Amino acid sequence: MRTIAIVNQKGGCGKTTTAINLAAVFAHRGLRTLLVDMDPQSHCATGLGVPDEQIKMSVGDALLKADSEDLDIASHVWEVAGNLDLLPSTMRLAGLEAPGGGLHELPDRDRRLAILLARLDDRYDRCLIDCPPAIGLLTFNALRASREALIPVETGFFSLRGAEKQWRTIRQLVERIGRPIACHLVPTLYNEDSALATDILAALRRQFAGLVIPVVVHEDEVVREATSFGQPVIEYAPQSRARDDLEKLADWLEDHPPHSGVQIEIVHGAGDRGRSGEMALTRSGEALQGLALSPPAGLGRAAELAHRIRGLKGRIDKRASDHDQHDEPTPGPSAPMPPVFGAIVMTRGVRFAHPAEANKHVFVAGDFNGWSATSTPLTFDEKFAMHVAVIEMPPGRYRYRLVVDGHWMADPHNQHKQVNDYGEFNSVVVVPDTQDAS
């Protein structure tokens, strides 16, 4: 069974759409295909017309029983079309990777999906895994179970930064896994009439030479329409350009099995980078050392857009700083204005602040609340477009993570981090004892 993880932390890049429709194309070609939804948002079920309320057993239940003889695969898998099965998820999946959630406590917690798929190896020809939009235990399980990874990259300005971030993250995970993973970037949501999109596609191909699949998935309204009807594009609009793009993507993958693709592997000894254990790209054994990962210069309109965004961010940060002036920072010599976001120790408690839209649900979980994913919400401040909570804490050192729409993550605005038991990061905040400080 050929297993491919589809991964990107950035939302709106076409990750789930790619997973659903690529799986449907494989199935239409007569390949027995399994689509595994590792995203707690359960969008694969929605996109394939599976009612959420009828999902009684999910991939989360299967992960916990992966090595049990009592596991009834048929009760977990939905047959959504000929040759196409879905192993769905639910919001309960988000709690599994938290301490006390069940998965976190298992000694092989990062291999549960690999164990499960090994039991299904003779049932399917292809397996696609839709990863969550966060790097955590669920994504690590997906990569451990895969020999390939596809990174859908939207042809917008932030895709350059997002692609770089994804590549760095996968390099780090592969280093822990200790075996090669063939990895490719897939340009998505491409508008050929947009000069900006054209510039960015060219920049991506320069920046990640040899890594970008030479197939572009165009932006097409029929994709959104198909999703709303719970159908893959191949059924909803068989004559569409979107279907043609996906067929070409499937063709390319079939012509490039994992052993011939670009792989990330661990290279020991001196090379162009000169450090033992440095990651390098290889194609059929030929090193492609020294790949630049910073966005290239000369993007034209993209660079101009970046300048505008930086200016806008500066204005937002200033407004947010003005909003926080009523809070006094922890006493100290010439105490500066605290940062806007992150965990900030104030005289009346620790203020947690995270930039996010009003429709996001943001919680903080940590040592101070028993790592509960839902007991400590951050309230949305409409004026300053951020979620905020102030929590009273006695002096001490506290580990914590943010939970954004069910996804666990380290606080990106707190540089103080600690590696946890399964190689991810917990954020750390220290509340000083003011009596000792005096």
Secondary structure, 3 states (H helix, E strand, C coil): CEEEEECCCCCCCCHHHHHHHHHHHHHHCCCCEEEEECCCCCHHHHHCCCCHHHCCCCHHHHHHCCCCCCCCHHHCCEEEECCEEEECCCCCHHHHCCCCCCCCCCCCCCCHHHHHHHHCCCCCCEEEEECCCCCCHHHHHHHHCCCEEEEEEECCCHHHHHHHHHHHHHHHHHHHHCCCEEEEEEEECECCCCHHHHHHHHHHHHHCCCCECCCCCECCHHHHHHHHCCCCHHHHCCCCHHHHHHHHHHHHHHHCCHHHCCEEEECCCCCCCCCCCCEEEEECCEECCCCCCCCCCCCCHHHHHHHHHHHHHHHHHHHHHHHCCCCCECCCCCCCCCCCCEEEEECCEEEEEEECCCCCCEEEEEHHHCCCCCCCECEEECCCCEEEEEECCCCEEEEEEEEECCEEECCCCCCCEEECCCCCEEEEEEECCHHHHC
